[in-house]
Amino acid sequence: MKQETAVGFSGPDSPTLPDLLQCVHCGLCLNHCPTYTELGLETESPRGRLYLMRGIRQGRVPITANLVSHLDLCLQCRNCEAVCPSGVRYGHIMEGARAEIMRDGRQAPLAWWASRLLLRTFFSEPRRLRPFMTVLGLYQRSGLGALAQGVPGPWRSLAQMAPLVSPRAYDGSGLVAAPADGSPSLRVALLAGCVMPYLFANVHQATVRVLARQGCRVTVPEGQACCGALHLHAGDRQEARRLARRNIDAFLAEDVDAVVVDAGGCGVALKEYGELLKDDRRYAEKARRFSSLVRDVTELLADRPLAAGLGSLPVTVTYQDPCHLAHAQGVKAQPRALLRAIPDLELREMAQPDLCCGSAGLYSVFHPDMARRLLQRKMRDVAGTGASVIATANPGCHLQLEAGLRRFGLPGRVVHVVELLDEAYQTGRRAV
């Protein structure tokens, strides 16, 4: 039976020919692409994928399941984008291509449809996550999770990769913190997100405490939603736009100086709402205004003098650059500056701190073999530093690195940069 194919990109989200032609095939991206460095195949490189997408756009290449498989294996880490001398907007192009393939539907992989169903069912409405997270947390705290890690076979791998649920979900809303002395130096609103309250309640708590320490008035707007980043990666732009409008309305109603994010992947989605809604007559201007307010928490803190009171924290730390924080937002120096500001903390750099760890949202679920290869490489890099703490600034990286410690039996812990700042302030307060 002849395989059914689709020809060309023609939808409103299609990659444009000028964007695709911006690639000059210099190859500087190759050694920065995780899948190319692992497989050595041109079709698994940014340059090769752009060439395939250009062929589709020009009608020379049909959309087939085999071709889509090469686009599917891309982690969308945007490392190539950060090193491209021609300024190719690879992330935007790939998201548009996936949206177009999903719009046609005939050659969209089953994993993309599964991602769309999962994301719309649970992540779009985070309250639906609560029962699942509650059961998972009870299972882990009962000791069954630790027992499963000792059982050989697939159950062991599944137990090692399962995220650890916070004992109590973060449920802050409205005004959650204000400086004790005088008027605030800055009014900020925090993105709660979808999984962060359940898996990283401690990160939100540390973020709020540190921001308040800097004299910030912190609110968590009611009515906010998932940022839509994973929906964009999965080609579901319709749902991402719906979530963007909801967040824009919720945050702009707060009249704040900054929208603060402590999840690097979420931050880039928020910063690109202006691009996402540029053709929406009702929201285009509001989206640009909203995006101009968005700051990663490390970005915001590093741009201002830190409040006094940091105590000694004699630990060795290595920092893992979250892909979308480092490559899409250009925030690399700021987290390191914050770590170096902590007395007695020693920062030891990995050989490749900005190479993807293999998490990439739901990528590790649908491409476990490639994700495992990248994670193994990352953990070798971590072990080479001899650090006892891995710091990062994104939940996906955090989960993947924790799983790496469990899978490969390495000592240590994984923390958000802001958690180390919070620990140092608490140490300083006890020393007084």
C-alpha angles and dihedrals in degrees: 000000000000114000112246112237138185123218128216137347112271108150127105093260096048118132108259121238093236089055092049093046091054089082108093093188093241092148097223088129096058100085090046095055113095096208094046093049089051099044106021092218122139091217089059093054130087090245092051094046092049089052090052092049091048089053090053092048092051092047093243096112126044122223105254133168090251093053092047090052089067091052090045093057091058112107091207088226091147093218087133090055092056094055099037111119091200096055095239109183093223097164093052091046094050093047090050093049092051091048090052093048090049091048091056090038100188097105100026109127119246088243090062092052090046090050091050092051093046094046096046093045100047115006096046088054105032093185086073088062092062098081092046093047091046092054093044091050093050090049092052096045091048090067094245091110092058090045091053090054088063094053114095120232134039094329090063093053091046092050091049092052098043113111118245112243119223113248089238126021119238106252103169116144136166116008107001103165142010133176112270094221122052134323120334120266090213136013111218137176120211125219106228094191130193109281099016095082091054102038103027108028087139091059092054090047092050091046092053093047094048093046091050088050088058090055097261126148105222127202131176104210117227116230095037121136144194111309092238096233095130091045089056092050089051093051096252099131094154092064092040090056092049091052091045092055091049092051093045091054093046097048101038088054088064095064094218134163094231143010106224124208126187094187114077096206092052092048096061091050091053092046089054098050087104090062094041094054100031092120095046106102093200098045108025096094094038090050092053091048092048094048091051088062098052118110132169109236091242090050092051095046095046092051091060133054108266116242116255121259105073108151131206117288108180100194135123112238135186120195125223112203110225105229098232093043095050103032104029099033100028092229104146109116096047099066090047092049089054092049092049090051091065111094115247094001112134117209115206115187124221119230090247108017093161098051112110116264092212100255101108097161108285093353094103089056097053099030103036096156096056091040090052092051092051092045092051090052090048094050091051087054091049093048090052091063094056089220119155094207131049112204123196139151109225131072096226092054090043093055094044094050092048089051088050092055090051096043096049097035096240122158122236141064138261121231141168114252090243090056090061090050089050091049090050092051090049090050090050092051092051091050093058 
